[in-house]
Amino acid sequence: MKLNPKSLGLAGGVLCGLWILLFTIVAVSTGYGVGYLEIMTTLFPGYTITFAGGIVGLVYGAIFGFIEFYIIGYLYNYFNKKLKK
């Protein structure tokens, strides 16, 4: 089976971006998960634990999620091809 790295990256980017946005909204509303998100503020310049910061986190999550899942798809195809020989 061969994976399409672009499609996998796009799906992963959407999921990661939405996860950060959702987690930020929950943290702003309830205070739950603020400690985790404070770590994210050091990793993503411009990200804050606010509703506007959630949009920034959505963009960062989409970019990093795409890159991570693209690499996973590429490596999967690479090793799958090597092991079949």
Secondary structure, 3 states (H helix, E strand, C coil): CCCCHHHHHHHHHHHHHHHHHHHHHHHHHHCCCHHHHHHHHHHCCCCCCCHHHHHHHHHHHHHHHHHHHHHHHHHHHHHHHHHHC
